[in-house]
Amino acid sequence: MPDDVEVLKKLGHLEQLLVLLTRTQLEPVLQKEFADPRMQKLYELTGTHGQRELKKELNMSANTISDAWKRWEQMGLLVREGQEYRRVL
């Protein structure tokens, strides 16, 4: 029976492969979604700042932010946790 260290190494390797495959498939989608640098910044700050702070910092309306979050949740780029969103990537 493999020890815990071996299992963790194999899981780490599988995680690396999964990230590589996911990024390869998502690259065209991400380029389209983040063509506007403000949208990329919004994604990067999601989960670390509230909507009010993001509105001020990015000069975006609440509707723009909310619409982006809903779209990204449907695409699987965000996960909703209670009242907040968490980035997947």
Secondary structure, 3 states (H helix, E strand, C coil): CCCHHHHHHHHHHHHHHHHHHHHHHHHHHHHHHCCCHHHHHHHHHECCECHHHHHHHHCCCHHHHHHHHHHHHHHCCEEEECCEEEECC
